[in-house]
Amino acid sequence: MARRSRSSREYTQDPKSEATVPPHSSGQHHGLHLPRFNHNGHEVTPGIEPEGESGRKGIHPIKFLRICFRSSSRVSMAVNALWPIVPIAIALHFARPEWHLAIFITNYIAMVPAANLIGFAGQELARKLPKVLGVVLETTLGSVVEIVLFMVLIKTHGESNVPVIRAAILGSILANMLLCLGACFLAGGLKRDEQSFHEAISEAGSGLMLVAGMGLVIPTIYANALANRTDLPAGEIPSETLKISRATAIILLFAFFVYIFFQTKTHDGLFSEIFEADEHKDADRHKDLAKAKLTLTECVVALVIALTCVSLIAVFLVLEIPFIVEERHISDAFVGLILIPLVEKAAEHLTAVDEAWDNQMNFALAHVLGASIQTALLNTPLVVIVGWCIHVPMDLNFEMFDAIALILAILVVGSFLRDGKSNYLEGVLCILVYIIIAISAFFYPNPAGHGGGESGGGEGGH
């Protein structure tokens, strides 16, 4: 992530600004607002935070391309080298529609730089806003890729893609809480014996995830608890499970708005202080402050370009999933639980790991746990409600394997966060747990009659 600079109150007014005060003035300048200048000497635009001031207006194509390519870190800049794959992936879909595997692979790779641009443009835009609001905005923009994928999945093939969406929901949370958080602990632990983070970030995040996880799996527990009952009318359990899922979606969505209100309104001062203290832990912060920044217009343009590419790539990628599942015999569980979350969360993972490397663990945790919370409380309810509106029975009756893996992962991560400290050992353990889940998902059979699965997986079907 692009490290944030000092708070606006640390900036002093340029001495030359005193010339704006009339010489005959008595010295009482009530209501007079002298111009502010940031670290680079740029006059700060009203409404823009000093650390986000670019000193320019409008669009400057060469500077725009140079800043976007440089991105926020060396890893992100390396990812931008994949941009030539984007037009190739889009062209293959139209020119060679029969090349299913090539289309899937190229679009899968192309999603990474496109998602990375969303992440970088979101960071640049977040610089211009108050800290807490900026972090929430970054996390929300990072979830856009996931929302687009979910909507494309449910719209293109309807009910046949529901198992993939369900797996992708839990896979996204697992990728964040095990793989990404583990990578953060590992990256930060390689440079330091241990790192510390504020309990307000860790406890609020892990507590919310445990509650959200319970909410997600309750419909699964209901369906499986009544699966063998013979005294109930046929078809009643799936129907009731769907109703419970829709009610749960509405409740989770309400919980999301309460969480945002808590973070940005009632307790924004606490979070702002935590993030501000985190900024000063970055040893090379002065280098980041000196970097050129995007203008507000350029941020919007970058987001439009990235979202357009992501939407196209998501459609082309999703259209090839039936081929991957049915012809290449890759299980629904592996596609949804592992493949889709890895590519959709690439930008967020790069951001969080970069922050952990720079010893900004509160920022890293805010992005990792915030992204998981948004998946559980925002993205999942949205896809359930959209399915409801277009008459697709999108419920929360997950595979028991997925549901148990989710709850265990939340408990494992919660135990690591409890002491407010982390090291590389905890990071390695989180990553190893994720690898075990990935291996199990690869061999997990599809439900009977779906994809390339055998009848042996039927009892886990929905």
C-alpha positions in Angstrom: 0.0 0.0 0.0 1.1 3.5 -0.6 2.1 4.6 2.9 0.3 7.6 4.2 2.0 10.8 5.2 1.7 12.8 8.3 -1.6 14.3 9.5 -2.7 17.7 8.2 -2.1 19.4 11.5 1.7 18.7 11.2 1.9 20.9 8.1 2.8 24.5 8.6 1.7 27.4 6.5 4.2 28.6 4.0 5.8 31.9 5.2 4.9 33.5 1.9 1.2 33.1 2.7 1.5 35.8 5.3 1.6 38.3 2.4 -2.0 37.7 1.9 -2.8 39.5 5.2 -3.4 43.2 4.7 -0.5 45.3 6.3 -3.0 47.6 8.0 -4.7 44.7 9.7 -4.8 44.6 13.5 -3.7 41.0 13.6 -7.1 39.6 14.4 -8.0 37.6 11.3 -11.2 36.0 12.4 -12.6 33.7 9.7 -9.5 34.1 7.5 -8.1 30.8 6.2 -4.6 30.9 5.0 -3.5 28.4 2.3 -2.0 25.1 3.4 1.0 23.5 1.8 2.0 19.9 2.0 5.5 18.3 2.2 6.2 18.9 -1.5 5.3 22.6 -1.3 2.0 22.1 -3.2 -0.9 24.2 -2.1 -3.6 21.9 -0.7 -7.0 22.0 -2.4 -9.8 22.6 0.0 -11.4 19.3 1.0 -8.3 17.2 0.1 -5.9 15.8 2.8 -2.4 17.2 2.5 -0.9 13.8 1.9 -3.1 13.2 -1.1 -2.4 16.6 -2.8 -0.8 16.0 -6.2 -0.1 19.7 -7.0 -1.9 19.1 -10.4 -5.4 19.2 -11.8 -7.1 17.3 -14.6 -5.3 14.6 -16.6 -1.7 14.5 -17.7 -1.4 11.3 -19.8 2.3 10.7 -19.5 2.4 11.3 -15.8 -0.8 9.3 -15.3 0.8 6.3 -17.1 4.1 6.7 -15.3 2.5 6.9 -11.8 0.1 4.0 -12.4 2.9 1.8 -13.7 5.2 2.6 -10.8 2.3 1.7 -8.5 2.8 1.5 -4.7 5.5 -1.1 -4.3 8.1 -3.1 -6.3 5.8 -6.2 -6.3 2.9 -4.2 -7.6 5.1 -2.7 -10.3 6.2 -6.2 -11.3 2.5 -7.2 -11.5 1.9 -4.3 -14.0 4.3 -6.1 -16.4 1.3 -8.4 -17.0 -0.8 -5.7 -18.6 0.0 -6.9 -22.2 -1.9 -10.1 -21.3 -5.2 -8.1 -20.8 -5.8 -7.3 -24.5 -4.7 -10.8 -25.5 -7.2 -12.3 -23.1 -10.0 -10.2 -24.4 -9.1 -10.8 -28.0 -8.9 -14.6 -27.6 -12.5 -14.7 -26.4 -13.7 -13.2 -29.6 -11.1 -14.6 -32.1 -10.8 -18.2 -30.8 -13.9 -19.0 -28.7 -13.1 -22.7 -29.1 -9.8 -22.3 -27.2 -11.4 -22.7 -23.8 -8.4 -23.6 -21.8 -6.3 -20.8 -23.3 -9.1 -18.3 -22.7 -9.4 -19.3 -19.1 -5.7 -19.2 -18.4 -5.1 -15.8 -20.1 -8.1 -14.2 -18.4 -7.1 -15.6 -15.1 -3.7 -14.0 -15.4 -5.2 -10.8 -16.8 -7.4 -10.3 -13.8 -4.3 -9.7 -11.6 -3.0 -6.5 -13.2 -6.6 -5.2 -13.6 -7.4 -5.8 -10.0 -4.0 -4.3 -9.0 -5.0 -1.1 -10.8 -8.2 -0.9 -8.8 -6.2 -1.4 -5.6 -3.7 1.3 -6.5 -6.3 3.9 -7.7 -8.2 3.2 -4.5 -5.1 3.9 -2.5 -4.5 7.1 -4.3 -8.1 8.2 -3.8 -7.9 7.1 -0.1 -4.9 9.4 0.4 -7.2 12.4 -0.3 -9.7 11.4 2.4 -9.7 11.2 6.2 -7.8 8.1 7.3 -10.6 5.9 8.6 -12.8 6.7 5.6 -9.9 6.1 3.3 -9.2 2.6 4.7 -12.9 1.7 4.4 -13.0 3.0 0.8 -9.9 1.0 -0.1 -11.3 -2.2 1.3 -14.7 -1.6 -0.5 -13.0 -0.9 -3.8 -11.0 -4.1 -3.3 -14.3 -6.0 -2.9 -15.6 -4.7 -6.2 -13.7 -7.4 -8.1 -15.4 -10.0 -6.0 -18.9 -8.5 -6.3 -18.5 -8.4 -10.1 -17.5 -12.0 -10.2 -20.4 -13.1 -8.0 -22.9 -11.2 -10.1 -21.5 -12.5 -13.3 -21.6 -16.1 -11.9 -25.2 -15.9 -10.8 -26.4 -14.2 -14.0 -24.6 -16.2 -16.6 -25.5 -19.8 -15.7 -27.9 -19.2 -12.8 -28.5 -22.1 -10.5 -25.7 -24.3 -12.0 -23.1 -21.8 -10.7 -24.6 -21.6 -7.2 -22.2 -24.3 -5.8 -19.2 -22.3 -7.2 -20.5 -19.1 -5.7 -20.9 -20.7 -2.3 -17.4 -22.1 -2.4 -16.1 -18.7 -3.6 -17.7 -16.9 -0.7 -16.0 -19.1 1.9 -12.8 -19.4 -0.2 -12.5 -15.6 -0.3 -12.7 -15.4 3.5 -10.2 -18.3 3.9 -7.8 -16.7 1.5 -7.8 -13.5 3.5 -7.7 -15.0 6.9 -5.2 -17.7 6.3 -3.1 -17.1 3.2 -3.0 -13.2 3.2 -2.8 -12.8 7.0 -0.2 -15.6 7.1 1.8 -13.8 4.4 1.6 -10.6 6.4 2.9 -12.3 9.6 5.7 -13.9 7.6 6.7 -10.7 5.7 6.8 -8.7 8.8 8.5 -11.4 10.9 11.4 -11.7 8.4 12.6 -8.2 9.4 11.6 -8.2 13.1 11.4 -10.7 16.0 7.8 -9.8 16.4 5.2 -7.2 15.5 2.5 -5.7 17.6 -1.0 -4.4 16.7 -3.7 -2.6 18.6 -6.4 -4.7 20.3 -9.2 -2.5 18.9 -8.3 -3.6 15.4 -7.7 -7.3 16.1 -10.5 -7.9 18.6 -13.2 -6.0 16.6 -12.1 -7.8 13.5 -11.9 -11.3 14.9 -15.0 -10.9 16.9 -17.0 -9.7 13.9 -15.7 -12.6 11.8 -16.7 -15.2 14.4 -20.3 -13.7 14.5 -20.4 -13.4 10.7 -19.1 -17.0 10.3 -21.8 -18.3 12.6 -24.4 -16.4 10.6 -23.2 -17.8 7.4 -23.2 -21.5 8.5 -26.5 -21.5 10.5 -28.5 -22.3 7.3 -26.1 -25.1 6.6 -26.5 -26.5 10.1 -30.3 -26.3 9.7 -30.3 -28.1 6.4 -28.0 -30.9 7.5 -29.7 -31.4 10.9 -33.0 -32.1 9.1 -31.6 -33.9 6.0 -32.5 -37.4 7.3 -36.0 -36.6 8.7 -38.7 -38.7 7.0 -41.7 -37.0 8.7 -41.3 -33.8 6.7 -42.9 -33.2 3.2 -40.5 -33.6 0.3 -38.9 -30.3 -0.8 -39.7 -28.5 2.5 -36.2 -28.4 3.8 -34.6 -26.8 0.7 -37.5 -24.3 0.6 -37.2 -23.4 4.3 -33.4 -23.2 4.0 -33.7 -20.7 1.2 -36.1 -18.5 3.3 -33.6 -18.7 6.2 -30.8 -17.7 3.9 -32.6 -14.7 2.6 -33.5 -13.6 6.1 -29.9 -14.1 7.2 -28.7 -12.0 4.2 -30.9 -9.1 5.3 -29.6 -9.3 8.9 -26.0 -9.5 7.8 -26.4 -6.5 5.5 -27.8 -4.5 8.4 -24.8 -5.7 10.5 -22.5 -4.3 7.8 -24.0 -0.9 8.0 -23.8 -0.9 11.8 -20.1 -1.9 11.5 -19.4 1.0 9.0 -21.2 3.5 11.3 -19.2 2.2 14.3 -15.9 2.6 12.4 -16.5 5.9 10.6 -18.7 7.8 13.0 -18.9 6.8 16.7 -15.3 5.4 17.0 -13.6 7.1 14.2 -11.3 9.0 16.6 -9.9 5.9 18.0 -9.2 4.2 14.7 -7.8 7.5 13.3 -5.2 7.7 16.2 -4.2 4.0 15.6 -3.7 4.5 11.9 -1.8 7.8 12.4 0.6 6.1 14.9 1.1 3.3 12.4 2.2 5.8 9.7 5.3 6.8 11.8 6.5 3.2 12.0 7.4 3.1 8.3 11.2 3.7 8.0 11.1 4.8 4.3 8.0 7.0 4.7 9.9 10.0 3.5 10.5 8.4 0.1 6.8 7.6 -0.3 5.8 11.2 0.6 8.0 12.5 -2.2 6.4 10.3 -4.9 4.2 11.9 -7.5 0.5 11.4 -6.9 -2.6 11.0 -9.1 -5.1 13.9 -9.3 -8.7 13.3 -8.2 -9.7 13.1 -11.9 -6.9 10.6 -12.7 -8.0 8.4 -9.8 -11.6 8.3 -11.2 -10.2 7.6 -14.8 -8.0 4.8 -13.5 -10.9 3.2 -11.6 -13.2 3.4 -14.7 -10.5 1.7 -16.8 -9.8 -1.0 -14.2 -13.4 -1.7 -13.5 -14.2 -2.0 -17.3 -11.3 -4.5 -17.7 -12.3 -6.4 -14.6 -15.9 -6.7 -15.7 -15.0 -8.0 -19.2 -12.4 -10.4 -17.8 -14.8 -11.7 -15.2 -17.5 -12.5 -17.8 -15.0 -14.3 -20.0 -13.5 -16.2 -17.1 -16.9 -17.3 -15.7 -18.0 -18.5 -19.2 -15.1 -21.0 -19.2 -15.9 -22.4 -15.7 -18.2 -25.2 -17.0 -15.4 -26.3 -19.4 -12.9 -26.4 -16.5 -15.3 -28.3 -14.2 -16.8 -30.7 -16.8 -14.1 -31.3 -19.3 -10.9 -30.8 -17.3 -12.5 -32.4 -14.2 -11.5 -29.7 -11.7 -13.9 -29.8 -8.8 -16.3 -27.0 -8.0 -14.8 -26.9 -4.5 -11.3 -26.2 -5.9 -12.5 -23.6 -8.5 -14.6 -21.7 -6.0 -12.6 -22.2 -2.8 -9.1 -21.7 -4.2 -8.8 -20.5 -7.9 -11.4 -17.7 -7.9 -10.4 -16.2 -4.5 -6.7 -16.1 -5.3 -7.2 -14.0 -8.4 -9.9 -11.7 -7.1 -8.0 -10.9 -3.9 -4.6 -10.4 -5.5 -4.6 -6.6 -5.2 -5.7 -6.6 -1.5 -3.1 -9.3 -0.7 -0.3 -7.2 -2.3 -1.4 -4.1 -0.4 -1.6 -5.9 3.0 1.7 -7.7 2.7 3.5 -4.5 1.7 2.1 -2.8 4.8 3.2 -5.6 7.0 6.7 -5.5 5.5 6.8 -1.8 6.4 5.7 -2.6 10.0 2.3 -1.1 9.5 0.4 -4.0 11.0 -2.7 -2.1 12.0 -3.2 -1.0 8.4 -2.5 -4.6 7.2 -5.0 -6.1 9.7 -7.6 -3.5 8.8 -7.4 -4.5 5.2 -7.2 -8.3 5.8 -10.0 -8.4 8.4 -12.0 -5.6 6.7 -12.0 -7.5 3.4 -13.2 -10.7 5.1 -15.9 -8.8 7.0 -17.1 -7.2 3.7 -17.2 -10.5 2.0 -19.3 -12.0 4.8 -21.5 -9.0 5.6 -21.8 -7.2 2.2 -20.9 -9.3 -0.8 -22.6 -12.5 0.4 -26.0 -10.8 1.3 -25.9 -8.9 -2.1 -25.5 -12.0 -4.2 -28.3 -13.8 -2.2 -30.6 -10.8 -2.6 -29.8 -10.5 -6.3 -30.5 -14.2 -6.8 -33.8 -13.6 -5.0 -34.7 -10.8 -7.4 -33.8 -12.8 -10.6 -35.5 -16.0 -9.2 -32.2 -18.0 -8.7 -32.4 -20.1 -5.5 -29.1 -18.8 -4.1 -29.0 -20.0 -0.5 -26.4 -20.4 2.2 -26.5 -24.2 2.4 -22.7 -24.7 2.1 -20.9 -27.9 1.8 -20.2 -29.1 5.4 -16.5 -29.4 4.5 -16.4 -25.7 3.6 -18.4 -24.6 6.6 -16.3 -26.4 9.1 -13.1 -25.2 7.5 -14.4 -21.6 7.8 -15.2 -21.8 11.5 -11.9 -23.6 12.3 -10.0 -21.0 10.4 -11.7 -18.1 12.3 -10.9 -19.8 15.6 -7.2 -20.4 14.6 -6.7 -16.8 13.5 -8.5 -15.5 16.6 -6.1 -17.4 18.8 -3.1 -15.8 17.0 -4.6 -12.3 17.3 -5.5 -12.6 21.0 -2.1 -11.5 22.3 -1.7 -8.5 20.0 1.6 -9.8 18.6 2.7 -11.8 15.6 5.8 -13.5 14.2 6.9 -15.5 11.2 6.1 -18.8 12.8 2.4 -17.9 13.1 2.5 -16.8 9.5 4.0 -20.0 8.2 1.4 -22.0 10.2 -1.5 -20.0 8.7 -0.2 -20.6 5.2 0.3 -24.4 5.8 -3.3 -24.7 7.0 -4.5 -23.0 3.9 -2.4 -25.4 1.7 -4.0 -28.3 3.5 -7.4 -27.0 2.8 -6.4 -26.4 -0.9 -5.2 -30.0 -1.3 -8.5 -31.3 0.3 -10.6 -29.0 -2.0 -8.7 -30.4 -5.1 -9.8 -33.9 -4.3 -13.3 -33.0 -3.0 -15.9 -34.5 -5.4 -18.7 -32.5 -7.1 -22.3 -33.2 -6.1 -23.9 -36.0 -8.1 -25.1 -34.9 -11.5 -23.1 -31.6 -11.4 -19.9 -30.9 -13.4 -17.7 -33.9 -13.7 -18.4 -35.3 -10.3 -19.2 -38.9 -9.5 -22.1 -40.1 -7.6 -20.0 -40.5 -4.5 -20.2 -36.8 -3.9 -24.0 -36.8 -4.0 -24.6 -36.7 -0.3 -22.8 -33.5 0.0 -24.9 -31.9 -2.7 -27.4 -29.1 -2.3 
